[in-house]
Amino acid sequence: MDEIDLSSLQDGCGLFLRSGVTITALTGEDRTRYLNGLVTCQVDGLEPGQGSYGFFTDNKGHILSDVVVRALDDRFWLELPNDASAGISEQLRKYIVADRIEVSPDLEIAALTVVGAGSRAAVEGLVGPLDWIGSAWGHGQAELFGESIRICVDERLGLPAMTIWAPEAAAPEVARKILESLPSGSGIVTDRSVDIARIGAGIVRFGSDFGPDNLPQETAIESAVDYEKGCYLGQEVVARLHYRGQVSRALRSIRFASDEPLTSGSKLLFDSRESGSVTSGALLPGSQGAVGIAMIDRRAFEIGTLLQDEQGGAVEVIEA
């Protein structure tokens, strides 16, 4: 099938062949207690079929990676950015002393993601009703084209999305059959289309908008940190910043006055002083204009604040 544009996903759907994520499995009797001591989200209490989104942090509270934790009957699946996977596997092994834990990085499975407003209906057309999958980060096992797969709800792509994790060896054939089964007008969705959608939705991404130089609060993803859970690596720093109620900078959505979004690294000015920089930019479909995401100093990151780019063009901080 041909590639389809972003506007086709407002009512329909397409297949996104995700190459930037990998799954690491964590097994063993101590997996819940152990993992809960390394991530900012609450892991204790997750039932099979449930999931959570958070961060791995170092002892100074800086973000090593973001992670989707999904609970299975006898293990956790950790969905990680490819670039961070090796480092997180090392982090997971680093603190094992007498813990009954086994880390299995980079499972040989591939992510086939159906995205768009019609994604859930399309997947249900393949495997039947998905009433057994909850909303945020829900998942479950199923059979598809003779292969054992796991279907997962994905919440941070900027579009409704359901990922089918299939055996890597079988993935090309499964992808072909999925495409053949999708409604008329469907097709392949490119990385850039998904990136434009998530920028337009104000969804920040590890490796593009934030990374190891950032603290959790600087991402403005409030749901990624549970401030009521027990201790985890870096918690003291993260909690102190939270209860002090101040952060010196944070990610914000922005709108450009022109239809030419600034590239990553472009400087932003407020009162003629450098007060931030662009991390992502995109031109939205139709007449929606150019938007982006930027790391902006506290003095200028309130909604409605007007900044300037280095050429004097107007840039407005907007609500995502």
Phi and psi in degrees as GROMACS dihedral restraints (atoms count N, CA, C in turn):
[ dihedral_restraints ]
;  ai    aj    ak    al  type     phi  dphi    fc
    3     4     5     6     1   -77.8    20    10
    4     5     6     7     1   164.4    20    10
    6     7     8     9     1   -71.3    20    10
    7     8     9    10     1   146.9    20    10
    9    10    11    12     1  -119.0    20    10
   10    11    12    13     1   155.5    20    10
   12    13    14    15     1   -89.8    20    10
   13    14    15    16     1   170.2    20    10
   15    16    17    18     1   -61.8    20    10
   16    17    18    19     1   -35.5    20    10
   18    19    20    21     1   -62.8    20    10
   19    20    21    22     1   -26.5    20    10
   21    22    23    24     1   -69.0    20    10
   22    23    24    25     1   -15.6    20    10
   24    25    26    27     1   -91.5    20    10
   25    26    27    28     1    -4.7    20    10
   27    28    29    30     1   -67.3    20    10
   28    29    30    31     1   -29.9    20    10
   30    31    32    33     1  -121.5    20    10
   31    32    33    34     1   -27.5    20    10
   33    34    35    36     1  -105.5    20    10
   34    35    36    37     1  -145.7    20    10
   36    37    38    39     1  -159.1    20    10
   37    38    39    40     1   169.8    20    10
   39    40    41    42     1  -155.8    20    10
   40    41    42    43     1   176.1    20    10
   42    43    44    45     1  -108.1    20    10
   43    44    45    46     1   124.3    20    10
   45    46    47    48     1  -107.6    20    10
   46    47    48    49     1   116.8    20    10
   48    49    50    51     1   -88.3    20    10
   49    50    51    52     1    94.6    20    10
   51    52    53    54     1   -77.2    20    10
   52    53    54    55     1   126.9    20    10
   54    55    56    57     1  -115.7    20    10
   55    56    57    58     1    -3.2    20    10
   57    58    59    60     1   -99.1    20    10
   58    59    60    61     1     6.3    20    10
   60    61    62    63     1  -127.9    20    10
   61    62    63    64     1   156.4    20    10
   63    64    65    66     1  -144.1    20    10
   64    65    66    67     1   162.3    20    10
   66    67    68    69     1  -113.8    20    10
   67    68    69    70     1   129.2    20    10
   69    70    71    72     1  -112.0    20    10
   70    71    72    73     1   134.3    20    10
   72    73    74    75     1  -100.9    20    10
   73    74    75    76     1   140.3    20    10
   75    76    77    78     1  -122.4    20    10
   76    77    78    79     1   115.8    20    10
   78    79    80    81     1  -121.7    20    10
   79    80    81    82     1   172.4    20    10
   81    82    83    84     1   113.9    20    10
   82    83    84    85     1   154.8    20    10
   84    85    86    87     1   -62.1    20    10
   85    86    87    88     1   -28.4    20    10
   87    88    89    90     1   -96.8    20    10
   88    89    90    91     1    12.7    20    10
   90    91    92    93     1   -61.1    20    10
   91    92    93    94     1   -38.3    20    10
   93    94    95    96     1   -68.6    20    10
   94    95    96    97     1   -51.3    20    10
   96    97    98    99     1   -61.5    20    10
   97    98    99   100     1   -41.6    20    10
   99   100   101   102     1   -66.1    20    10
  100   101   102   103     1   -50.5    20    10
  102   103   104   105     1   -64.7    20    10
  103   104   105   106     1   -36.4    20    10
  105   106   107   108     1   -62.5    20    10
  106   107   108   109     1   -21.7    20    10
  108   109   110   111     1   -87.5    20    10
  109   110   111   112     1     4.5    20    10
  111   112   113   114     1  -126.1    20    10
  112   113   114   115     1   -10.8    20    10
  114   115   116   117     1  -122.9    20    10
  115   116   117   118     1   157.0    20    10
  117   118   119   120     1   -81.6    20    10
  118   119   120   121     1   -21.2    20    10
  120   121   122   123     1   -86.9    20    10
  121   122   123   124     1   163.4    20    10
  123   124   125   126     1   -83.0    20    10
  124   125   126   127     1   120.5    20    10
  126   127   128   129     1  -102.3    20    10
  127   128   129   130     1   -38.2    20    10
  129   130   131   132     1   -61.6    20    10
  130   131   132   133     1   125.5    20    10
  132   133   134   135     1   103.8    20    10
  133   134   135   136     1   -11.4    20    10
  135   136   137   138     1   -66.9    20    10
  136   137   138   139     1   127.7    20    10
  138   139   140   141     1   -92.9    20    10
  139   140   141   142     1   155.2    20    10
  141   142   143   144     1   -52.6    20    10
  142   143   144   145     1   132.3    20    10
  144   145   146   147     1    96.7    20    10
  145   146   147   148     1    -6.9    20    10
  147   148   149   150     1  -105.7    20    10
  148   149   150   151     1   166.0    20    10
  150   151   152   153     1  -152.8    20    10
  151   152   153   154     1   173.2    20    10
  153   154   155   156     1  -153.2    20    10
  154   155   156   157     1   156.4    20    10
  156   157   158   159     1  -117.6    20    10
  157   158   159   160     1   135.0    20    10
  159   160   161   162     1  -162.8    20    10
  160   161   162   163     1  -159.4    20    10
  162   163   164   165     1  -128.1    20    10
  163   164   165   166     1   147.1    20    10
  165   166   167   168     1   -87.1    20    10
  166   167   168   169     1   132.1    20    10
  168   169   170   171     1  -125.0    20    10
  169   170   171   172     1   156.7    20    10
  171   172   173   174     1   -89.7    20    10
  172   173   174   175     1  -175.1    20    10
  174   175   176   177     1   -71.0    20    10
  175   176   177   178     1    -8.3    20    10
  177   178   179   180     1  -103.9    20    10
  178   179   180   181     1     7.9    20    10
  180   181   182   183     1    84.9    20    10
  181   182   183   184     1     2.4    20    10
  183   184   185   186     1   -78.8    20    10
  184   185   186   187     1   150.2    20    10
  186   187   188   189     1   -80.1    20    10
  187   188   189   190     1   120.6    20    10
  189   190   191   192     1   -85.7    20    10
  190   191   192   193     1   -32.3    20    10
  192   193   194   195     1  -173.1    20    10
  193   194   195   196     1   157.6    20    10
  195   196   197   198     1   -91.0    20    10
  196   197   198   199     1   166.9    20    10
  198   199   200   201     1  -156.7    20    10
  199   200   201   202     1   140.3    20    10
  201   202   203   204     1  -102.4    20    10
  202   203   204   205     1   119.3    20    10
  204   205   206   207     1   -98.0    20    10
  205   206   207   208     1   123.2    20    10
  207   208   209   210     1  -120.5    20    10
  208   209   210   211     1   128.8    20    10
  210   211   212   213     1   -90.8    20    10
  211   212   213   214     1   126.1    20    10
  213   214   215   216     1  -108.5    20    10
  214   215   216   217     1   179.9    20    10
  216   217   218   219     1   -59.4    20    10
  217   218   219   220     1   -41.1    20    10
  219   220   221   222     1  -128.1    20    10
  220   221   222   223     1    15.1    20    10
  222   223   224   225     1  -165.0    20    10
  223   224   225   226     1   170.1    20    10
  225   226   227   228     1  -110.6    20    10
  226   227   228   229     1   139.1    20    10
  228   229   230   231     1   -97.5    20    10
  229   230   231   232     1   128.3    20    10
  231   232   233   234     1  -111.4    20    10
  232   233   234   235     1   110.3    20    10
  234   235   236   237     1   -87.1    20    10
  235   236   237   238     1   118.4    20    10
  237   238   239   240     1  -129.7    20    10
  238   239   240   241     1   150.8    20    10
  240   241   242   243     1   -62.6    20    10
  241   242   243   244     1   140.8    20    10
  243   244   245   246     1   -51.8    20    10
  244   245   246   247     1   -44.3    20    10
  246   247   248   249     1   -66.5    20    10
  247   248   249   250     1   -20.9    20    10
  249   250   251   252     1  -102.2    20    10
  250   251   252   253     1    -9.9    20    10
  252   253   254   255     1   -59.0    20    10
  253   254   255   256     1   -47.6    20    10
  255   256   257   258     1   -62.8    20    10
  256   257   258   259     1   -42.6    20    10
  258   259   260   261     1   -64.7    20    10
  259   260   261   262     1   -37.7    20    10
  261   262   263   264     1   -71.5    20    10
  262   263   264   265     1   -37.1    20    10
  264   265   266   267     1   -60.2    20    10
  265   266   267   268     1   -40.9    20    10
  267   268   269   270     1   -64.3    20    10
  268   269   270   271     1   -41.8    20    10
  270   271   272   273     1   -62.1    20    10
  271   272   273   274     1   -41.7    20    10
  273   274   275   276     1   -64.4    20    10
  274   275   276   277     1   -35.4    20    10
  276   277   278   279     1   -81.6    20    10
  277   278   279   280     1   -23.4    20    10
  279   280   281   282     1   -60.4    20    10
  280   281   282   283     1   -38.3    20    10
  282   283   284   285     1  -101.6    20    10
  283   284   285   286     1     7.8    20    10
  285   286   287   288     1   -72.7    20    10
  286   287   288   289     1   124.6    20    10
  288   289   290   291     1  -115.6    20    10
  289   290   291   292     1   -80.3    20    10
  291   292   293   294     1  -112.3    20    10
  292   293   294   295     1    13.2    20    10
  294   295   296   297     1   -71.3    20    10
  295   296   297   298     1   140.9    20    10
  297   298   299   300     1   -88.5    20    10
  298   299   300   301     1    88.3    20    10
  300   301   302   303     1  -137.8    20    10
  301   302   303   304     1   142.5    20    10
  303   304   305   306     1  -133.3    20    10
  304   305   306   307     1   130.7    20    10
  306   307   308   309     1  -107.5    20    10
  307   308   309   310     1   123.8    20    10
  309   310   311   312     1  -121.2    20    10
  310   311   312   313     1    95.5    20    10
  312   313   314   315     1   -79.0    20    10
  313   314   315   316     1   156.3    20    10
  315   316   317   318     1    51.4    20    10
  316   317   318   319     1    62.8    20    10
  318   319   320   321     1   -59.0    20    10
  319   320   321   322     1   147.2    20    10
  321   322   323   324     1   -83.3    20    10
  322   323   324   325     1    67.6    20    10
  324   325   326   327     1  -135.3    20    10
  325   326   327   328     1   157.0    20    10
  327   328   329   330     1  -123.5    20    10
  328   329   330   331     1   148.5    20    10
  330   331   332   333     1   -97.7    20    10
  331   332   333   334     1   115.9    20    10
  333   334   335   336     1  -113.4    20    10
  334   335   336   337     1   105.7    20    10
  336   337   338   339     1  -107.3    20    10
  337   338   339   340     1   120.2    20    10
  339   340   341   342     1   -88.6    20    10
  340   341   342   343     1   119.2    20    10
  342   343   344   345     1  -120.3    20    10
  343   344   345   346     1   152.8    20    10
  345   346   347   348     1   119.7    20    10
  346   347   348   349     1   168.3    20    10
  348   349   350   351     1   -58.7    20    10
  349   350   351   352     1   -29.1    20    10
  351   352   353   354     1   -95.7    20    10
  352   353   354   355     1    16.5    20    10
  354   355   356   357     1   -65.5    20    10
  355   356   357   358     1   -45.8    20    10
  357   358   359   360     1   -65.4    20    10
  358   359   360   361     1   -43.9    20    10
  360   361   362   363     1   -61.0    20    10
  361   362   363   364     1   -38.4    20    10
  363   364   365   366     1   -65.9    20    10
  364   365   366   367     1   -42.9    20    10
  366   367   368   369     1   -68.1    20    10
  367   368   369   370     1   -38.5    20    10
  369   370   371   372     1   -63.7    20    10
  370   371   372   373     1   -30.8    20    10
  372   373   374   375     1   -65.6    20    10
  373   374   375   376     1   -23.1    20    10
  375   376   377   378     1   -88.7    20    10
  376   377   378   379     1   -40.3    20    10
  378   379   380   381     1  -121.0    20    10
  379   380   381   382     1    -3.9    20    10
  381   382   383   384     1    98.0    20    10
  382   383   384   385     1   179.3    20    10
  384   385   386   387     1   -54.2    20    10
  385   386   387   388     1   142.4    20    10
  387   388   389   390     1  -112.2    20    10
  388   389   390   391     1    36.0    20    10
  390   391   392   393     1   -61.5    20    10
  391   392   393   394     1   -22.7    20    10
  393   394   395   396     1   -79.2    20    10
  394   395   396   397     1    -5.8    20    10
  396   397   398   399     1  -100.9    20    10
  397   398   399   400     1   125.1    20    10
  399   400   401   402     1   -73.2    20    10
  400   401   402   403     1  -168.3    20    10
  402   403   404   405     1   -85.3    20    10
  403   404   405   406     1   -90.6    20    10
  405   406   407   408     1   -63.6    20    10
  406   407   408   409     1   114.0    20    10
  408   409   410   411     1    63.6    20    10
  409   410   411   412     1    17.5    20    10
  411   412   413   414     1   -66.3    20    10
  412   413   414   415     1   156.9    20    10
  414   415   416   417     1  -162.7    20    10
  415   416   417   418     1   165.2    20    10
  417   418   419   420     1  -172.3    20    10
  418   419   420   421     1   163.2    20    10
  420   421   422   423     1   -86.3    20    10
  421   422   423   424     1   147.0    20    10
  423   424   425   426     1  -155.8    20    10
  424   425   426   427     1   174.1    20    10
  426   427   428   429     1  -113.4    20    10
  427   428   429   430     1   138.6    20    10
  429   430   431   432     1  -147.1    20    10
  430   431   432   433     1   121.0    20    10
  432   433   434   435     1    52.6    20    10
  433   434   435   436     1    38.0    20    10
  435   436   437   438     1    80.5    20    10
  436   437   438   439     1     4.4    20    10
  438   439   440   441     1  -112.0    20    10
  439   440   441   442     1   143.9    20    10
  441   442   443   444     1   -79.9    20    10
  442   443   444   445     1   124.0    20    10
  444   445   446   447     1  -129.4    20    10
  445   446   447   448     1   167.2    20    10
  447   448   449   450     1  -123.5    20    10
  448   449   450   451     1   127.7    20    10
  450   451   452   453     1  -100.9    20    10
  451   452   453   454     1   128.3    20    10
  453   454   455   456     1  -129.1    20    10
  454   455   456   457     1   135.3    20    10
  456   457   458   459     1   -76.2    20    10
  457   458   459   460     1   133.2    20    10
  459   460   461   462     1  -116.5    20    10
  460   461   462   463     1   133.0    20    10
  462   463   464   465     1  -110.0    20    10
  463   464   465   466     1    -6.4    20    10
  465   466   467   468     1  -126.0    20    10
  466   467   468   469     1    36.2    20    10
  468   469   470   471     1  -104.4    20    10
  469   470   471   472     1    -6.8    20    10
  471   472   473   474     1    87.9    20    10
  472   473   474   475     1    -4.5    20    10
  474   475   476   477     1  -139.8    20    10
  475   476   477   478     1   152.8    20    10
  477   478   479   480     1   -54.6    20    10
  478   479   480   481     1   135.9    20    10
  480   481   482   483     1  -152.6    20    10
  481   482   483   484     1   143.4    20    10
  483   484   485   486     1  -134.9    20    10
  484   485   486   487     1   125.0    20    10
  486   487   488   489     1  -100.6    20    10
  487   488   489   490     1   132.9    20    10
  489   490   491   492     1  -102.8    20    10
  490   491   492   493     1   111.1    20    10
  492   493   494   495     1   -89.4    20    10
  493   494   495   496     1   115.3    20    10
  495   496   497   498     1  -119.4    20    10
  496   497   498   499     1   156.0    20    10
  498   499   500   501     1   -53.5    20    10
  499   500   501   502     1   135.8    20    10
  501   502   503   504     1   -57.1    20    10
  502   503   504   505     1   -41.7    20    10
  504   505   506   507     1   -65.0    20    10
  505   506   507   508     1   -32.4    20    10
  507   508   509   510     1   -92.4    20    10
  508   509   510   511     1    -8.4    20    10
  510   511   512   513     1   -58.1    20    10
  511   512   513   514     1   -43.6    20    10
  513   514   515   516     1   -59.3    20    10
  514   515   516   517     1   -41.0    20    10
  516   517   518   519     1   -71.1    20    10
  517   518   519   520     1   -39.7    20    10
  519   520   521   522     1   -62.4    20    10
  520   521   522   523     1   -43.3    20    10
  522   523   524   525     1   -60.7    20    10
  523   524   525   526     1   -42.4    20    10
  525   526   527   528     1   -60.5    20    10
  526   527   528   529     1   -43.8    20    10
  528   529   530   531     1   -70.6    20    10
  529   530   531   532     1   -34.8    20    10
  531   532   533   534     1   -61.3    20    10
  532   533   534   535     1   -47.5    20    10
  534   535   536   537     1   -59.4    20    10
  535   536   537   538     1   -40.1    20    10
  537   538   539   540     1   -66.0    20    10
  538   539   540   541     1   -26.7    20    10
  540   541   542   543     1   -91.1    20    10
  541   542   543   544     1   -12.7    20    10
  543   544   545   546     1   -72.1    20    10
  544   545   546   547     1   157.6    20    10
  546   547   548   549     1   -60.5    20    10
  547   548   549   550     1   159.4    20    10
  549   550   551   552     1   -56.2    20    10
  550   551   552   553     1   137.8    20    10
  552   553   554   555     1    94.7    20    10
  553   554   555   556     1    -5.8    20    10
  555   556   557   558     1   -81.5    20    10
  556   557   558   559     1   169.4    20    10
  558   559   560   561     1  -178.6    20    10
  559   560   561   562     1  -163.8    20    10
  561   562   563   564     1   -80.3    20    10
  562   563   564   565     1   133.5    20    10
  564   565   566   567     1  -102.6    20    10
  565   566   567   568     1   128.5    20    10
  567   568   569   570     1   -82.8    20    10
  568   569   570   571     1   162.1    20    10
  570   571   572   573     1   -57.5    20    10
  571   572   573   574     1   -40.5    20    10
  573   574   575   576     1   -66.0    20    10
  574   575   576   577     1   -39.2    20    10
  576   577   578   579     1   -61.5    20    10
  577   578   579   580     1   -43.5    20    10
  579   580   581   582     1   -66.2    20    10
  580   581   582   583     1   -37.6    20    10
  582   583   584   585     1   -64.7    20    10
  583   584   585   586     1   -41.8    20    10
  585   586   587   588     1   -61.5    20    10
  586   587   588   589     1   -41.9    20    10
  588   589   590   591     1   -63.0    20    10
  589   590   591   592     1   -43.0    20    10
  591   592   593   594     1   -73.5    20    10
  592   593   594   595     1   -32.8    20    10
  594   595   596   597     1   -66.8    20    10
  595   596   597   598     1   -43.5    20    10
  597   598   599   600     1   -62.5    20    10
  598   599   600   601     1   -30.1    20    10
  600   601   602   603     1   -86.8    20    10
  601   602   603   604     1    -1.5    20    10
  603   604   605   606     1    73.4    20    10
  604   605   606   607     1    26.7    20    10
  606   607   608   609     1   -94.6    20    10
  607   608   609   610     1   119.9    20    10
  609   610   611   612     1   -86.6    20    10
  610   611   612   613     1   152.8    20    10
  612   613   614   615     1  -128.7    20    10
  613   614   615   616     1   137.0    20    10
  615   616   617   618     1   -63.5    20    10
  616   617   618   619     1   135.8    20    10
  618   619   620   621     1    92.4    20    10
  619   620   621   622     1   -22.4    20    10
  621   622   623   624     1  -110.0    20    10
  622   623   624   625     1   -51.3    20    10
  624   625   626   627     1  -103.6    20    10
  625   626   627   628     1   -25.6    20    10
  627   628   629   630     1  -149.1    20    10
  628   629   630   631     1   164.0    20    10
  630   631   632   633     1  -168.3    20    10
  631   632   633   634     1  -153.8    20    10
  633   634   635   636     1   -63.5    20    10
  634   635   636   637     1   -13.0    20    10
  636   637   638   639     1   -86.2    20    10
  637   638   639   640     1    -3.1    20    10
  639   640   641   642     1  -110.8    20    10
  640   641   642   643     1   150.7    20    10
  642   643   644   645     1   -94.4    20    10
  643   644   645   646     1   155.4    20    10
  645   646   647   648     1   -51.7    20    10
  646   647   648   649     1   -42.2    20    10
  648   649   650   651     1   -65.8    20    10
  649   650   651   652     1   -23.4    20    10
  651   652   653   654     1   -70.7    20    10
  652   653   654   655     1   -18.4    20    10
  654   655   656   657     1   -80.0    20    10
  655   656   657   658     1   -19.5    20    10
  657   658   659   660     1    64.1    20    10
  658   659   660   661     1    21.2    20    10
  660   661   662   663     1   -95.7    20    10
  661   662   663   664     1    86.6    20    10
  663   664   665   666     1   -60.7    20    10
  664   665   666   667     1   -35.5    20    10
  666   667   668   669     1   -72.9    20    10
  667   668   669   670     1    -9.3    20    10
  669   670   671   672     1   -82.4    20    10
  670   671   672   673     1   -10.1    20    10
  672   673   674   675     1  -124.6    20    10
  673   674   675   676     1   126.3    20    10
  675   676   677   678     1  -100.6    20    10
  676   677   678   679     1   110.9    20    10
  678   679   680   681     1   -84.1    20    10
  679   680   681   682     1    -1.5    20    10
  681   682   683   684     1  -103.0    20    10
  682   683   684   685     1    -9.2    20    10
  684   685   686   687     1   -76.5    20    10
  685   686   687   688     1   174.3    20    10
  687   688   689   690     1   -73.3    20    10
  688   689   690   691     1  -172.6    20    10
  690   691   692   693     1   -65.9    20    10
  691   692   693   694     1   145.5    20    10
  693   694   695   696     1  -145.7    20    10
  694   695   696   697     1   164.9    20    10
  696   697   698   699     1   -59.5    20    10
  697   698   699   700     1   122.9    20    10
  699   700   701   702     1    88.0    20    10
  700   701   702   703     1     1.2    20    10
  702   703   704   705     1   -60.5    20    10
  703   704   705   706     1   -39.6    20    10
  705   706   707   708     1   -58.0    20    10
  706   707   708   709     1   -43.7    20    10
  708   709   710   711     1   -67.4    20    10
  709   710   711   712     1   -45.6    20    10
  711   712   713   714     1   -63.3    20    10
  712   713   714   715     1   -44.2    20    10
  714   715   716   717     1   -66.6    20    10
  715   716   717   718     1   -40.3    20    10
  717   718   719   720     1   -61.4    20    10
  718   719   720   721     1   -43.0    20    10
  720   721   722   723     1   -65.0    20    10
  721   722   723   724     1   -38.5    20    10
  723   724   725   726     1   -65.0    20    10
  724   725   726   727     1   -50.0    20    10
  726   727   728   729     1   -76.9    20    10
  727   728   729   730     1   -20.0    20    10
  729   730   731   732     1   -74.9    20    10
  730   731   732   733     1   -23.9    20    10
  732   733   734   735     1    75.3    20    10
  733   734   735   736     1    21.5    20    10
  735   736   737   738     1  -134.8    20    10
  736   737   738   739     1   139.5    20    10
  738   739   740   741     1  -136.9    20    10
  739   740   741   742     1   137.8    20    10
  741   742   743   744     1   -78.4    20    10
  742   743   744   745     1   -19.2    20    10
  744   745   746   747     1  -157.8    20    10
  745   746   747   748     1   162.0    20    10
  747   748   749   750     1  -162.4    20    10
  748   749   750   751     1   158.5    20    10
  750   751   752   753     1   -77.3    20    10
  751   752   753   754     1   138.5    20    10
  753   754   755   756     1  -140.7    20    10
  754   755   756   757     1   152.0    20    10
  756   757   758   759     1   -77.9    20    10
  757   758   759   760     1   145.1    20    10
  759   760   761   762     1  -135.8    20    10
  760   761   762   763     1   155.9    20    10
  762   763   764   765     1  -123.1    20    10
  763   764   765   766     1   133.7    20    10
  765   766   767   768     1   -91.7    20    10
  766   767   768   769     1   144.2    20    10
  768   769   770   771     1   -68.8    20    10
  769   770   771   772     1   -33.6    20    10
  771   772   773   774     1   -93.1    20    10
  772   773   774   775     1   172.7    20    10
  774   775   776   777     1   -93.4    20    10
  775   776   777   778     1    18.7    20    10
  777   778   779   780     1  -116.4    20    10
  778   779   780   781     1    98.1    20    10
  780   781   782   783     1   -65.3    20    10
  781   782   783   784     1   142.8    20    10
  783   784   785   786     1   -71.1    20    10
  784   785   786   787     1   151.7    20    10
  786   787   788   789     1   -82.5    20    10
  787   788   789   790     1   163.4    20    10
  789   790   791   792     1   -56.9    20    10
  790   791   792   793     1   134.3    20    10
  792   793   794   795     1    96.3    20    10
  793   794   795   796     1   -12.2    20    10
  795   796   797   798     1   -64.4    20    10
  796   797   798   799     1   137.3    20    10
  798   799   800   801     1   -82.8    20    10
  799   800   801   802     1   147.8    20    10
  801   802   803   804     1  -119.3    20    10
  802   803   804   805     1   143.2    20    10
  804   805   806   807     1  -118.2    20    10
  805   806   807   808     1   146.0    20    10
  807   808   809   810     1  -137.9    20    10
  808   809   810   811     1   125.8    20    10
  810   811   812   813     1    53.1    20    10
  811   812   813   814     1    40.6    20    10
  813   814   815   816     1    67.2    20    10
  814   815   816   817     1    11.1    20    10
  816   817   818   819     1  -115.9    20    10
  817   818   819   820     1   143.0    20    10
  819   820   821   822     1   -61.0    20    10
  820   821   822   823     1   126.4    20    10
  822   823   824   825     1  -135.1    20    10
  823   824   825   826     1    13.5    20    10
  825   826   827   828     1   165.3    20    10
  826   827   828   829     1   179.1    20    10
  828   829   830   831     1  -150.1    20    10
  829   830   831   832     1   149.5    20    10
  831   832   833   834     1   -73.3    20    10
  832   833   834   835     1   138.0    20    10
  834   835   836   837     1  -110.6    20    10
  835   836   837   838     1   -28.6    20    10
  837   838   839   840     1  -150.2    20    10
  838   839   840   841     1   147.5    20    10
  840   841   842   843     1  -145.1    20    10
  841   842   843   844     1   150.8    20    10
  843   844   845   846     1  -157.6    20    10
  844   845   846   847     1   148.1    20    10
  846   847   848   849     1   -97.7    20    10
  847   848   849   850     1   117.1    20    10
  849   850   851   852     1   -75.1    20    10
  850   851   852   853     1   157.7    20    10
  852   853   854   855     1   -64.4    20    10
  853   854   855   856     1   158.7    20    10
  855   856   857   858     1    66.4    20    10
  856   857   858   859     1  -133.9    20    10
  858   859   860   861     1  -109.3    20    10
  859   860   861   862     1    26.9    20    10
  861   862   863   864     1   -78.6    20    10
  862   863   864   865     1   -13.2    20    10
  864   865   866   867     1    86.2    20    10
  865   866   867   868     1  -171.9    20    10
  867   868   869   870     1  -103.3    20    10
  868   869   870   871     1   134.4    20    10
  870   871   872   873     1  -132.3    20    10
  871   872   873   874     1   172.8    20    10
  873   874   875   876     1  -164.7    20    10
  874   875   876   877     1  -173.7    20    10
  876   877   878   879     1  -130.0    20    10
  877   878   879   880     1   141.0    20    10
  879   880   881   882     1  -143.5    20    10
  880   881   882   883     1   149.1    20    10
  882   883   884   885     1   -90.2    20    10
  883   884   885   886     1   116.1    20    10
  885   886   887   888     1  -123.6    20    10
  886   887   888   889     1   140.6    20    10
  888   889   890   891     1   -63.2    20    10
  889   890   891   892     1   153.0    20    10
  891   892   893   894     1   -54.6    20    10
  892   893   894   895     1   -37.7    20    10
  894   895   896   897     1   -63.6    20    10
  895   896   897   898     1   -15.8    20    10
  897   898   899   900     1  -132.0    20    10
  898   899   900   901     1    10.5    20    10
  900   901   902   903     1   -98.7    20    10
  901   902   903   904     1    10.3    20    10
  903   904   905   906     1   -72.7    20    10
  904   905   906   907     1   146.4    20    10
  906   907   908   909     1   -57.5    20    10
  907   908   909   910     1   133.6    20    10
  909   910   911   912     1    95.1    20    10
  910   911   912   913     1   -10.7    20    10
  912   913   914   915     1   -65.5    20    10
  913   914   915   916     1   137.2    20    10
  915   916   917   918     1  -101.7    20    10
  916   917   918   919     1   126.4    20    10
  918   919   920   921     1  -116.8    20    10
  919   920   921   922     1   179.4    20    10
  921   922   923   924     1  -130.2    20    10
  922   923   924   925     1   149.3    20    10
  924   925   926   927     1   -84.1    20    10
  925   926   927   928     1  -178.9    20    10
  927   928   929   930     1   -69.2    20    10
  928   929   930   931     1   -15.7    20    10
  930   931   932   933     1   -99.4    20    10
  931   932   933   934     1     5.2    20    10
  933   934   935   936     1    91.2    20    10
  934   935   936   937     1     3.1    20    10
  936   937   938   939     1   -71.6    20    10
  937   938   939   940     1   147.7    20    10
  939   940   941   942     1   -78.2    20    10
  940   941   942   943     1   141.2    20    10
  942   943   944   945     1  -136.5    20    10
  943   944   945   946     1   126.3    20    10
  945   946   947   948     1  -111.5    20    10
  946   947   948   949     1   135.7    20    10
  948   949   950   951     1   -77.7    20    10
  949   950   951   952     1   124.6    20    10
  951   952   953   954     1  -123.0    20    10
  952   953   954   955     1   165.2    20    10
  954   955   956   957     1   -81.1    20    10
  955   956   957   958     1   135.0    20    10
